[in-house]
Amino acid sequence: MRNKKRNVKKFLRRMQKKLILIFFLITSALIGLIVRLMYIEYTKGDKYEKIVLSQQEYDSRIIPYRRGDIVDIKGTPLASSVDVYNVILDCFVLSRNKEDIDDTIAAITSCFPDVKEEDLRKKLKEEPNNQYTVLLKKLPYEDVQKFVEMQADTEKHPHVNKDAVWFEKEYIRNYPNGSLAASLIGFVSGGNVGTIGLENYYNSTLNGLDGRQYGYLNSDNNFEKTIKEAKDGSMIVSTIDVNIQRVVEEKLAKFNQENTDGYLTGDGSLHSAAIVMNPQNGDVYAMANYPTFDLNNPRELAAYFTEEELAGKSEEEKLDLLNKLWENFCVTYTFEPGSTVKPMTVACGLDTGTMNGLETYLCDGKETFNGSTDVHCSSRAGHGIETVEKSLMDSCNDALMQMSYVIGKENFDRYQHIYGFGQKTGIDLPGEERGLLNSSRQALDLATNSFGQNYNCTMIQVASAFSSLINGGRYYQPHVVKKIADAKGNVIENVAPVVLKNTTSEETSEKVKGYLYATVSEGTGSEAKVNGYSMGGKTGTAQKLPRGNKKYLVSFIGYAPQEDPQLVIYVVIDEPNKEEQAHSSYAQQVVREILEEILPYMNIFPDEELKDLPEGEEGQDAAVTPPSPEEGGDVFEE
């Protein structure tokens, strides 16, 4: 008997323990479930509420988000979203308030002359249950204001139905400056999809989330509304300065409109482009190319091509023309840079210790390779004895080729990569090209590479590499966005300058800057000099392939002031519309005109004595002497 009681007690204790365990397990599961539901409600409650409400078969309307603005560094709008309204007729409501039909129709036709009375009555008759009939699209607020006021004034207009006509708000993209910085800003296609430029690169940042207004019946059978507000997109604050950008574009347009002598048809060049940037942090102040296009009407070809040019072209061919028009030359177009990269070759020699800056070279007008291939200097007669400094001042190809022999292939290859050639800079714009280096690099290749031929690159690569060369060796990642702010203007993210690497020593940087100062003051770059300002720079004249066609890409890259440079400017003129194209003075002219306006604007003051220049005095670029029967103009000669 005692054993039996003892067994019962043991059984009860075991059952009690099991029940307690089950209780704790169930309680823990419930607590975990509650915590999980609270977490979902906190993190994704809005999302699931919208899903649930959207599944109810009641009245609902989308509340569109506003795409974020793009502004310049001083807050001037470059791209903005303007609210417009669609006029919506609810036939169901109006049909059931027959005493309101005549007054409402009269009010609609008086405020919106494009809507005809007979069309409205026909819709009411044929579609009496239709609750969503679009009468007009994308009207500015001032066009709908009169009708809104009539709806609100119930004393004067008691039978203008408030619920039968409503206005659906949406946004359209507007570019207040038209074609300014077009390929850099980009534009938006249907559905708020950025097509090129910043609109494309920062598309997800600029876009927001649609909201929704739901109408439903509550438990008391009363109609109620729930509104989930839209989340507007973020604002992009760019590094671009509208005033600098405008000056740059005006000067490029001026050159193309004025510099043509009928040798070619069309504008003053095949392409013209310019970059102005801060070498001390990678900020791009202006990035422009010509020709450009109107951002508010980007697909209009008639403004840029004649009827004869467009006649017979397929839609695919027209799209190809548009893509070329939209191209951002500064980041997507590759070319042989020519002599603007000679300072990097010199810096390579100085930094590797293969040169000390005291060398001299005999320029006899050419170097011969493989016993038969002559590579000519710009001066067929030769420059004579050249120092390192004078070789840049005269833009002497022969001296640079001789430098390449002592620098050697390995050093030159390494420094081309250090300066970022053959690699993307990482600029925050779509479509950047990396360029193409010469991988074979025989003696002939190395020699021609030393003065910027037989490999290609982009403008942004050259500008970034040059900036590092004259700022003490810091290679900043170039960028066109300064910060990102929310719809209310609160800063979300600051884009800090990023030093990707060091390209050269400070000692070499200072030495090369001295050479570049002499090049502008006394050498081939003198036409770019702004009177009263210290500045340095280098000209470039690249003979395009095929060499025998006498086509040239001319350029100039420079900086100001000499001490602690505050800006780098790079201008490229691709195939100037002249019979004699090989003049870097075309690019120098544009550079000087730009700097004359933007230096004072940027509060960069004259730091040299003003010189009285003789009337008509012009600098000469020995590197770009035009072809003549006596000298010829070929880089290579078999």
N, C-alpha and C positions, 0 to 999 in steps of 0.2 A: 504493500500500500504506500509506504513511504517512497519507494522507488518510482511508483507511478506519479505521485505528486511532484517528486523531484524532476521527472521527465517533462511534466506539464509546464513547470516553471521555466525549465531550460527552453522549451519550445516557445513560450510566450516572450522570453527575453530575446530569442533569435528573431521572432516576428517583429518585436518592437524595434530592434536595431535595423531590420530591413525597411520597416516603415519610415523610420527617421531618415535612413539613407535615401529612400525614394523621395521623401519630402524635400530633402536638401537638393537632390538632383533636379526635381521639378521646379523648385524655387529658383535655383541657379539658372535653369533654362529660361524661365520667365524673365528674370532680371537681365540675362543676356539679350533676350528678344527685345525687351524694353529699351536697353542701351542701344541696340542696333537700330531700332525704329527712330530713336531720338537722333542718332547720328545721321541717318538718311534724311530725316526731316530738316536737320540743320544744314547739311551739305547739298542735298539735292531735292529739297522739298518743293521749291519753285518749279523745277523741271517736271516732277511727277504730278504736281497739281495741274500744270498746263496739259499734260498728257491725259489725265482723267477728265478734265473739263472739256478738252477738245473732242472726247469720245461721246459727249452728250449731244444729242441732236437738237440743240437749241441755237438761238442766234449768237453768232460770234464774229468779231472783226479783228483783223491783224492791225497792230499798232507798229508801224515801221520804225526801225532805229535810224538814227542820223549818222551817216558815215563821217568819221573824224576829218577835221580840216588839216590841210598842209599849209604851214606858214613859213615865212623867212625868219632869219635870225632875230629880226626886230619886231616880229609879230604881224607883218604884212601878209594878208591872205594870198596864197598861191593857188589853192584849190579849196572849195567849200561846197557844202550841200545846202541848197535853197529849197525851202518847203513850197510845194505846189499842191493843188487840190483837184480831185476828180469829183464831178457832180453826179451824184447817185440818186436815182428815182426808185422809190418803193411803191410799185403799182398796187401791191396787196393792201397797204395802209390807205392809200389815196382812194382806191376803189370802194372801200368800206366807209368812207367819210364823204358821201356824195355831195354834201353841201359845200365842201372845200374844193371840189375839183376845178370849177371855173376860175376862182380866185388864184388858186395855186398855179394853174397853167398860165394864167395871165402874168403872174409874177415871174415865172420862169422865163417866158418869152420876152418880157420887157428887160430883164436883167441879163439874159443870155441870147442875143439876137440870132446866134447860129442855130438855136433850137427852134423848130417850127411847131406851131400849135397842132397842125394835122398829124404830125409824127407822134406827138404825145398822146393824142386821143386814140390813135391807132394802137399804140402800145398798151394803153389801158384796156382797150377792147379785146386785143388778141392775147395779152398776157396778164390777166388781172391778178394772178397769184405770184407773179415774179417780184421778188423782193430786192433784186439787185440788177438794175438797168443803168449802165453807164451812159450818161448824156454827153458829157464833155470831159476831156482829160488834161491834166497838168496845167491848170490855171493858176496864176499868181493870186495871192490873197486879195489884192485890191480889186480883182475881177469878180470875186465872190462876196466881197464885203457888203455890197448893196443888198443882195438877197438875204444875207444873214441878219442885217438890220431890219428888213421887212418881217422876217420870221419873229424877231424879238419884240417888235412893236405890235402887240396884240390889240391895242385900241384902234389903230388905223387899219390894221390888216388882220382882223379876227379869223378870217377863213383861209389864210395862207398856212397850210398845214406844216407844223414843225417837224413831224416825224416822217412825212412822205418824201422829203428831199433832205439829204444830208451830204456832207463833204468828206470824202476819203483823203486823208493826208498822206502824201509821200514826198520823197526828196529827189531832186535832180542835181547832178554834179555841175558846178559852175567854175569857170576859170577866169577870174576877173582881169587877168593880164593877157588874155588871148594866146598868142604864140610864144610869150616869154618863157624861156626854159622848158620848152615843150617836151623834148625827148628826155629830159631829166625828170620832170614831174610825172609825165605819163597821163593817161586818161582812163575812164571807167567805161566798160561795156555793160550790157544788160545784166541785171542781177547783182550790181555792185561788185563786179569783177575787174580788178585793176589789170590793164593790158600791157603797159610798158612802164618804165621809170619807177619812181617812188610809189606810185599807185599800185604797181604790181609787186614790188619787193616787200612792201609793208602792208599788203592787202589784208591779212588777218588782223593786224593791229588797228587798221583804220575801220574795219567792219565791226559792228556790234551784234546784238541779238534782238530779233523782233519781239514785241510784246503782243498781248491779245486781250481783247475785251470780250467777256463771255456773258451771255444772257441766259438765265435758267429759272425754272420754277422751284421755289423752296417748299418745305413741308406743309406750309399753309396755302400752297398753290398761288403764291404771289410771285410776280416777275421781278427778279433781282439781277444785278450786274456785278461781276467780279472783273477787276482790271489787274492784269499783270503787266507792269510798265516795261517798256522797251529799254534795253541797255545800249546807249549810244557808243559809237566807236571812239577810240583815242585820237588825240591830236598829235601830229608830227611837227616838231619844230626843227626846221632844216638849218644847215650852216650857210645856206645861200643868202646873199644880200641882194635884194631886188635892185637896188640902185647900181651896184657893181655889175650885176647880170645884164641890166638894161644897157649900160655903157658898152659892155663887151659885144652884145648883139648888134647894137647900132653901128659900131666900127666894122664888124664883119660884113654887115649888110652894105655899108658905105663902100667898102673895098669892092665887093662883088658887083655893085651897081655902077661903079665908076671905072673900074679897071678892066676894060675889054677893048680890043682894037680890031675885032672881027676875025681874028685868027681861028677862034672857035665860036660856035653859036652858044647862046645861053648866058649864064652868069659869068662872073669874073674868075671862077675856079670850078673844078669838079667837086671839091669839098673845101670848106674852110671851118676851122674849129679853134677853140681857145679854152684854156683852164687857168683860173686864178685861185691860188690856194695859200694857206698859211703853212710855211715850212716848219713852224715850231710846234704844231699839234695835229696836222693832217686835215684841218677844216677846209672844205672846198667852198670858196666864196662865189665862184661863178663857173659854169660849165656850159658852153654854147657851141652850136654848130650851125652852119648855113649850107643849104636851105633848111628852113624850118616849116612848121605847119600850125594851124589854129586848133588849139585843144578843144574849143567848143564845137568844132566841126571837123574832126580829124580824118574823116573818110572822104572829104571833098577833094577830088583830084583835079577838077577843072581849074582851080585857082593856081595850080602849079604846072599843069601840062596843057599844051594846045589841043584843039580838037583833032588836028592831024596826028598828033602823037598818040592820042587815045583811040582813034578810029581803028576798028577791027580787032582790038585787044579783047581777049577773053577775060572772064571774071578772075581766073587764076593769075593771069598776067597783070591785071589791075591790082590785085592784092599784093603781088610781088613789088609793084611800084610803091604801094603804100608802105610796105615793110622797109623799103630802102629810105623812104621819106622819114619814117619814124625812128630810124637807127640813130643811136647815140654814138656818134663818131668817136668820142673821147674814150669810150670803154669797149666798144665792140669791133672797131676797125683796126686791123693790123697793117703795118707798113715798115719799110726800112727807114730808120730814123735819121741816118746821115750824121753830120758832124756834131750834132747836139750832144752825142754820147762820148765825144773825144775826152772831155774832162774826166769821165769815169775810167777811161783807159789810163790816163796820166795818174789818177789816184791809185789805181791798181798797182802800177809800177812803183810808186812811192811807198805804199803800204807794205808791199811784199819785199821791199829792200832791193829789188832788181834795178831801181833807179834812185838817184838822190836829188834830182832837180838841177844838177850842175852840168848835165850832159849837153853836148852839141851834136848836131846832125847836118850832113851835107845833102841838101835837096837839089837834085839835078833834074827834077821834073817827072821821074818815074822810077819804078822798081820792076825788075824782070823776073818772072817765075818760069821754071821748067824750060828755060832757054828760048821761049817764044811768046809768052803771055806778058804783055806790058800793062801795068796798073799805073795810071797817070795821076800826078798831082793836079791841083786846080791850075797851077802855073806850069804850062808845058816847058817853059824856059828854065824853071826851077827858081826856088827862093834863095838859094845859096846856103850859107851857114845859118842854122836855126837853133836857138836855145829851146828849152822846154816851154818857157813862157811864150816866146815868139811863135813857136809852132802852133799854139792855140790862137794867138792874135792873128796869124796869117791863115789859119785853118789849113795847115800843110799836111796833106795825106802822106807824102813821102816820109816825113819825120815820124808820123804816127806808126807807119808800117815798120820802120826801123826800131821803134820802141817795142813793138809786138815780138820781135825776135828775142829780145832779152827778157821780156816778161814771161814768155813761154805759154804753151797751150794749157798746162794744168792750172797755173795761176789765173790765166784769163778766164777759163771755164769756171773756176771757183768764184771769181769775183762777179761774173755775169749772174750767177745764182744769188750771190750775196746782195746784189743790187736789184734782185727781183725779176730779172728778165727770164722769160719762159715760164713764169708762174703768175697766177692771179694775185692781184693785190689784196683782194677781199673787200673791196669797196662795196658799200651797201646799195648796189644797183644791179639789175638783172642783165644777163647776157654778156658778162665780161669775158673777153678772150684772153688766153694766156700767151699768145705769140708763139713763134717757132724759132728755135736756135739752130745753128749749123752744127750737126752732130759729127760730121766727118772731120772737120777742122784740120785740113792740111795746111801747109805753109801759106798758100794763097788765101785760103779761107780765113786763117788767123789774121793775116795782113789786112784784108778788106773789112773784117769784123772790127778791127781796131778803130776804123773811122766810120762805123755805123752802116755798113752795107753787107748784104748776104745773110742777114737774119732780120726777123721782123718783131715788132712789139706794138704796144698801144700807147696812146698819149698819157694815160693815167700811170702807166709803168714808168715812163720817162720822167714825168713830173714828180712822182714819189721818190724815185732814185736821186734825181737832181736835188730835191729838197733835203734829203739826208746828207748829200755831199756838201751843202753849204750851211747846214745847221750844227755841224760838229760831229756828224756821223749817226744821228738817231733816225732810224727808218720808222716813221709813223704810218700806221694803217690809214689810208685816206678814207674819209667818210663824209656823207652829205646830210646826216641827221645829228642834231645836237642833243635833243632830249625828246621824251615822249610824255604827254600830259593827258589826264582824263578829260571828259567832256566839259568839266567845270574849270579846267585850267590848272588843276593840281598836278604837280610833277610826279610821274610814276617812275621814270627812269632817266638818269643823266648818262649820256654817252661820253665816257671819259676817254681822253686820248690814249691810244695803245701803241707803245714802242715795241715793234715786232723783233727788231734786231739792231745791231750796230754795224754800219757798213764801212766806216773809215775812221781813222784816228782824228782827234781834234787838230793835231799838228798838220796832217795832210789836208784837212778841210780848210784851214787858214791859208795854207800855201796855194791850193787850187783857187780859192776865192781871190787871192791876189792876181793870179793869172787871168781870171775871168773879169776882174775889174779893169785890167789893162786891155783886154779884148774889146770892151765897150768904150773905154776912154780913148784908145788909140788904134784899135785894130778893126777887124771886119764887122764888129757889132756896133759901130759908132752911130748908125742911123736910128738905133733903138733908144739912144740915150735921151733922157729928159733933162733939159738944162737946169742946173742947180741941184741935181740929185746925184748922190753916189750910187752906183749900181754896177752889177756885173752880169755877164751872160755869154751865150754862145750861139752862133749861127748854125744852120744846117741846110744842106742842099743834097738830097738823095736822088740819084738817077734811077728811075723806075724800070722794071723789067717789061718787055725786052729792051736791053740797053740802047739798041740802035734807033728806037722810036723818039728819042730826045724828049721824053716826058719826065718831069721833075716834081718832087714834093719838097717845098722849101719851108723853113721854119726858123723860129728863134725862141730860146728859153733864157729867162733872166730873172733877176731878183733885185729888191731894193728894201732898205738902204744897204750899203756895204757892210756896216757893222750891225750885228743882230738883225738879220733880214726879217721883214714882216710879211712879205708876200713873194711868191714865185708866180711868174706868168709864162705861159707856153702857148704859142700860136703856130698853127700849121696851115699852110695854103697848098692844097693838093692840085697840081696841074693848073697853075695860073693861066688865065685866058689871054696869053701873050705868045707871040711867035718865039720869043726868047724867054723861056720859062726859068732858066737857071739863075735867078736873082733872089737871094734871101732878103733883099731889101723890101720885097713885097710884104713879108711877115714882120720885118722890123718896123715898117711904117705903121702897121696896125698896132703893134705893141706900144710904140711911142704915143700914139693917139689915145690908147686906152689909159696908159699910165698918167698922161697929162691931166686926165679928169679924175681918176680914182685915188691917186696919191694924196691930193689935198682933202678929198672926201674922207679918207681913212685917217686923217690927222697925222700923216707922215709929212714932215716939213722939210724944205730944202736944207741940205747940210753942206753944200759946196757953193763956191762963189759963182754967180751967174756969168756966163761968157757971152761976149758979143760975137755971134757967128756971122761970117761973111754971107751976104745974100746968095742963095743958091748952092752953098757948100753942102756936099753930101758925102757920107762915108762910103767906102768901097769895100766890098767883100771879095777878097782874092779867091776865096773858095768857090765863088759862084760866077766867075767870069763867063759871060755868055759864049756859046759855041761860035766859032768863026772858021773860015776855010783854012786859016793858017794854024790855029791851035786845036781845033776839034773840041768835042765836049764829052767824049766817051771816058768812062772809068776804065774799061777794059779795051784792049786792042790785041787781036790775034796776029 
